[in-house]
Amino acid sequence: MKRSVIIIIGLIVLVVSVAFYLAYNQKPDSMVEDPMMTEPDEMATNEMAADVVMSNEGEMAKDFELVNLAGEAVSLEQLEGERIYVKFWASWCSICLAGMDELSTLSAEATDYKVITIVSPGFNGEMDKEDFIKWFDGLGYDNIEVLLDEDGTIAKAYGVRAYPTSAYIGSDGVLVKILPGHTDNAMINETLEKIY
């Protein structure tokens, strides 16, 4: 007798559950799928995806306008919309100098992000501007873009305490990461792949 009651109650619960499921998962007539309807067209799907705004975590990178070795002004605002790898370095830094070939290769091969370097003449033991330009020109690293941060204003703004230091800026202008020490090209690329 008990077993029969349990089976009957189980069946009632099952029937009620199925009824509720069907009632709450019915599509209105206007949403009933037409077997002749096709998938949304690709262009509409791409337009919807373009409306999604991606953003990085972090604070906005400090803006700067510095001069490169050719005397041309380069600003962070000019690079808006690009991911940027920034290397802060110094001519007296042996670790920096040991990584110059690798940095030159990175600069030459980077296609979907910008590589810039910042040196601070007259700050933290760096030689003055004229001496630095003459010295660097003699090295033959034509792929490396060097911006001159005289007196270290930008280095201070970015909290650089050691050389080399790497900064990663997203296409939205957010400073995603800043790391002291040498970073190899594989790690730089891997980090930039995670940044919008």
C-alpha contacts under 8 A as a table, 3 or more apart, distances in Angstrom:
res1	aa1	res2	aa2	distance
1	M	4	S	5.19
1	M	5	V	6.43
2	K	5	V	5.21
2	K	6	I	6.29
3	R	6	I	5.16
3	R	7	I	6.23
4	S	7	I	5.13
4	S	8	I	6.15
5	V	8	I	5.12
5	V	9	I	6.11
6	I	9	I	5.15
6	I	10	G	6.06
7	I	10	G	5.01
7	I	11	L	6.19
8	I	11	L	5.11
8	I	12	I	6.21
9	I	12	I	5.07
9	I	13	V	6.19
10	G	13	V	5.17
10	G	14	L	6.16
11	L	14	L	5.01
11	L	15	V	6.12
12	I	15	V	5.16
12	I	16	V	6.12
13	V	16	V	5.19
13	V	17	S	6.00
14	L	17	S	5.10
14	L	18	V	6.19
15	V	18	V	5.23
15	V	19	A	6.16
16	V	19	A	5.03
16	V	20	F	6.18
17	S	20	F	5.21
17	S	21	Y	6.12
18	V	21	Y	5.03
18	V	22	L	6.14
19	A	22	L	5.24
19	A	23	A	6.08
20	F	23	A	5.04
20	F	24	Y	6.13
21	Y	24	Y	5.47
21	Y	25	N	6.00
22	L	25	N	5.30
22	L	26	Q	6.02
23	A	26	Q	5.81
27	K	30	S	7.76
27	K	31	M	5.63
27	K	32	V	5.99
28	P	31	M	5.32
28	P	32	V	6.57
29	D	32	V	5.30
33	E	37	M	7.40
34	D	37	M	5.34
40	P	44	A	6.84
40	P	45	T	6.91
41	D	44	A	5.61
41	D	45	T	6.56
42	E	45	T	5.08
42	E	46	N	6.19
43	M	46	N	5.10
43	M	47	E	6.17
44	A	47	E	5.08
44	A	48	M	6.31
45	T	48	M	5.21
45	T	49	A	6.33
46	N	49	A	4.99
46	N	50	A	6.13
47	E	50	A	5.06
47	E	51	D	6.55
48	M	51	D	5.33
48	M	52	V	7.12
49	A	52	V	5.49
50	A	53	V	7.51
54	M	196	Y	6.76
55	S	172	D	6.48
55	S	196	Y	6.58
56	N	170	G	6.68
56	N	172	D	7.29
56	N	174	V	6.36
56	N	176	V	6.65
56	N	195	I	6.67
56	N	196	Y	6.42
57	E	174	V	7.22
57	E	176	V	6.24
58	G	174	V	5.93
58	G	175	L	5.95
58	G	176	V	5.32
58	G	177	K	7.93
59	E	174	V	5.46
59	E	175	L	5.79
59	E	176	V	7.40
60	M	173	G	5.65
60	M	174	V	4.15
60	M	175	L	5.59
61	A	169	I	6.90
61	A	173	G	5.88
61	A	174	V	5.27
61	A	175	L	4.60
62	K	154	I	7.97
62	K	157	A	6.88
62	K	158	Y	7.15
63	D	75	S	7.36
63	D	76	L	5.65
63	D	77	E	7.12
64	F	75	S	5.41
64	F	76	L	5.61
64	F	77	E	7.88
64	F	154	I	7.00
65	E	73	A	6.41
65	E	74	V	5.50
65	E	75	S	4.00
65	E	76	L	6.63
66	L	73	A	5.58
66	L	74	V	5.40
66	L	75	S	6.24
66	L	147	L	5.86
66	L	148	L	5.99
66	L	149	D	6.25
67	V	70	A	7.71
67	V	71	G	5.43
67	V	72	E	5.27
67	V	73	A	4.40
67	V	74	V	5.92
67	V	147	L	5.47
67	V	148	L	5.62
67	V	149	D	7.78
68	N	71	G	5.33
68	N	72	E	5.46
68	N	73	A	6.46
68	N	74	V	6.94
68	N	145	E	7.05
68	N	146	V	5.62
68	N	147	L	4.30
68	N	148	L	6.01
69	L	72	E	7.42
69	L	133	I	6.58
69	L	145	E	7.95
69	L	146	V	6.37
69	L	147	L	6.71
69	L	148	L	7.33
74	V	78	Q	6.88
74	V	147	L	7.70
75	S	78	Q	5.27
75	S	79	L	6.88
76	L	79	L	5.18
76	L	80	E	6.56
77	E	80	E	5.18
79	L	82	E	5.76
80	E	171	S	6.36
80	E	172	D	7.15
80	E	173	G	6.68
81	G	170	G	7.94
81	G	171	S	4.30
81	G	172	D	6.14
81	G	173	G	7.53
82	E	112	D	7.85
82	E	113	Y	6.02
82	E	114	K	6.83
82	E	170	G	6.91
82	E	171	S	4.42
82	E	172	D	7.83
83	R	112	D	7.56
83	R	113	Y	4.87
83	R	114	K	6.28
83	R	168	Y	7.61
83	R	169	I	5.73
83	R	170	G	4.62
83	R	171	S	4.54
83	R	192	L	7.56
83	R	195	I	7.60
83	R	196	Y	7.12
84	I	113	Y	5.58
84	I	114	K	4.72
84	I	115	V	5.94
84	I	116	I	7.45
84	I	168	Y	5.97
84	I	169	I	5.06
84	I	170	G	6.53
84	I	171	S	7.52
85	Y	113	Y	7.30
85	Y	114	K	6.16
85	Y	115	V	4.91
85	Y	116	I	6.38
85	Y	166	S	7.15
85	Y	167	A	5.99
85	Y	168	Y	4.99
85	Y	169	I	6.54
85	Y	188	I	7.91
85	Y	192	L	7.94
86	V	115	V	6.08
86	V	116	I	5.04
86	V	117	T	5.41
86	V	118	I	7.19
86	V	166	S	5.72
86	V	167	A	4.98
86	V	168	Y	6.39
86	V	169	I	7.90
87	K	115	V	7.96
87	K	116	I	6.49
87	K	117	T	4.58
87	K	118	I	6.20
87	K	164	P	6.72
87	K	165	T	5.80
87	K	166	S	4.69
87	K	167	A	6.42
88	F	117	T	5.75
88	F	118	I	4.81
88	F	119	V	6.09
88	F	155	A	7.41
88	F	160	V	7.69
88	F	163	Y	6.51
88	F	164	P	5.56
88	F	165	T	5.13
88	F	166	S	6.37
89	W	93	C	7.16
89	W	96	C	6.10
89	W	117	T	7.22
89	W	118	I	6.44
89	W	119	V	5.62
89	W	163	Y	5.15
89	W	164	P	4.72
89	W	165	T	6.79
90	A	93	C	5.38
90	A	96	C	6.88
90	A	119	V	5.83
90	A	120	S	7.35
90	A	126	E	6.36
90	A	163	Y	6.62
90	A	164	P	7.43
91	S	94	S	7.91
91	S	96	C	7.53
91	S	97	L	7.09
91	S	126	E	6.69
91	S	127	M	7.89
91	S	132	F	7.80
92	W	125	G	7.83
92	W	126	E	7.05
93	C	96	C	5.20
93	C	97	L	6.33
93	C	163	Y	6.63
93	C	164	P	7.61
94	S	97	L	5.07
94	S	98	A	6.09
95	I	98	A	5.10
95	I	99	G	6.42
95	I	163	Y	7.92
95	I	164	P	7.25
95	I	182	H	7.00
96	C	99	G	5.29
96	C	100	M	6.52
96	C	163	Y	7.01
96	C	164	P	5.78
96	C	182	H	7.41
97	L	100	M	5.25
98	A	101	D	7.44
99	G	102	E	5.33
99	G	103	L	6.11
99	G	182	H	7.63
100	M	103	L	4.93
100	M	104	S	6.03
101	D	104	S	5.07
101	D	105	T	6.29
102	E	105	T	5.10
102	E	106	L	6.22
102	E	184	D	7.52
102	E	185	N	6.96
103	L	106	L	4.99
103	L	107	S	6.11
103	L	144	I	7.24
103	L	185	N	7.54
104	S	107	S	5.11
104	S	108	A	6.22
104	S	141	Y	6.47
104	S	142	D	7.83
104	S	143	N	5.53
104	S	144	I	5.57
105	T	108	A	5.14
105	T	109	E	6.12
105	T	143	N	7.76
106	L	109	E	5.23
106	L	110	A	5.85
106	L	115	V	7.70
106	L	185	N	6.40
107	S	110	A	5.53
107	S	114	K	7.77
107	S	115	V	5.64
107	S	143	N	5.77
107	S	144	I	5.99
108	A	143	N	5.71
108	A	144	I	8.00
110	A	113	Y	5.99
110	A	114	K	6.78
110	A	115	V	7.28
111	T	114	K	7.53
115	V	144	I	7.79
115	V	145	E	7.34
116	I	144	I	7.08
116	I	145	E	5.28
116	I	146	V	6.31
116	I	147	L	7.30
117	T	144	I	7.29
117	T	145	E	6.01
117	T	146	V	4.84
117	T	147	L	6.08
118	I	146	V	5.65
118	I	147	L	4.83
118	I	148	L	5.97
118	I	149	D	6.47
119	V	146	V	6.87
119	V	147	L	6.36
119	V	148	L	5.36
119	V	149	D	5.90
119	V	150	E	7.96
120	S	123	F	5.57
120	S	124	N	7.82
120	S	126	E	6.51
120	S	148	L	5.80
120	S	149	D	4.48
120	S	150	E	5.01
120	S	151	D	5.92
120	S	152	G	4.94
120	S	155	A	7.45
121	P	126	E	5.18
121	P	127	M	5.53
121	P	128	D	4.78
121	P	129	K	5.18
121	P	132	F	7.18
121	P	148	L	6.81
121	P	149	D	6.64
121	P	150	E	4.97
121	P	151	D	6.14
121	P	152	G	7.38
122	G	125	G	6.77
122	G	126	E	5.41
122	G	127	M	5.77
122	G	128	D	5.03
122	G	129	K	7.31
122	G	150	E	6.27
122	G	151	D	5.25
122	G	152	G	7.68
123	F	126	E	5.51
123	F	127	M	7.96
123	F	150	E	7.10
123	F	151	D	4.74
123	F	152	G	5.45
124	N	152	G	7.84
127	M	131	D	6.24
127	M	132	F	5.88
128	D	131	D	5.56
128	D	132	F	6.07
129	K	132	F	5.17
129	K	133	I	6.19
129	K	148	L	7.72
129	K	150	E	7.54
130	E	133	I	5.29
130	E	134	K	6.28
131	D	134	K	5.21
131	D	135	W	6.06
132	F	135	W	5.05
132	F	136	F	5.96
133	I	136	F	5.20
133	I	137	D	5.99
134	K	137	D	5.32
134	K	138	G	6.56
135	W	138	G	5.39
135	W	139	L	7.02
136	F	139	L	5.30
136	F	140	G	7.47
136	F	141	Y	7.86
137	D	140	G	6.04
137	D	141	Y	7.60
141	Y	144	I	5.88
142	D	145	E	7.76
149	D	152	G	5.38
149	D	153	T	6.42
149	D	154	I	6.28
149	D	155	A	7.46
150	E	153	T	6.95
152	G	155	A	5.00
152	G	156	K	6.00
153	T	156	K	5.31
153	T	157	A	6.27
154	I	157	A	4.82
154	I	158	Y	6.13
155	A	158	Y	5.25
155	A	159	G	6.21
155	A	160	V	5.23
156	K	159	G	4.98
156	K	160	V	5.96
157	A	160	V	7.80
160	V	163	Y	7.68
160	V	165	T	6.67
160	V	180	P	7.75
161	R	180	P	7.82
162	A	165	T	6.42
162	A	180	P	6.19
162	A	181	G	7.40
163	Y	180	P	6.72
163	Y	181	G	6.51
164	P	180	P	6.05
164	P	181	G	5.24
164	P	182	H	6.04
165	T	178	I	7.02
165	T	179	L	5.54
165	T	180	P	4.08
165	T	181	G	5.62
165	T	182	H	7.26
166	S	178	I	5.54
166	S	179	L	5.16
166	S	180	P	6.21
166	S	181	G	7.57
166	S	182	H	7.98
166	S	183	T	7.56
167	A	175	L	7.19
167	A	176	V	7.76
167	A	177	K	5.79
167	A	178	I	4.31
167	A	179	L	6.51
168	Y	175	L	5.98
168	Y	176	V	5.65
168	Y	177	K	5.26
168	Y	178	I	6.37
168	Y	192	L	7.32
169	I	172	D	7.92
169	I	173	G	5.94
169	I	174	V	5.49
169	I	175	L	4.54
169	I	176	V	5.71
169	I	177	K	7.40
170	G	173	G	5.30
170	G	174	V	5.27
170	G	175	L	6.57
170	G	176	V	6.62
170	G	195	I	5.89
170	G	196	Y	5.55
171	S	174	V	7.41
171	S	196	Y	5.95
172	D	196	Y	7.48
175	L	178	I	7.56
176	V	195	I	7.64
183	T	187	M	6.36
183	T	188	I	6.58
184	D	187	M	5.51
184	D	188	I	6.33
185	N	188	I	4.96
185	N	189	N	6.09
186	A	189	N	5.25
186	A	190	E	6.10
187	M	190	E	4.95
187	M	191	T	6.04
188	I	191	T	5.20
188	I	192	L	6.19
189	N	192	L	5.12
189	N	193	E	6.16
190	E	193	E	5.24
190	E	194	K	6.94
191	T	194	K	5.52
191	T	195	I	6.91
192	L	195	I	5.09
192	L	196	Y	7.92
193	E	196	Y	7.71
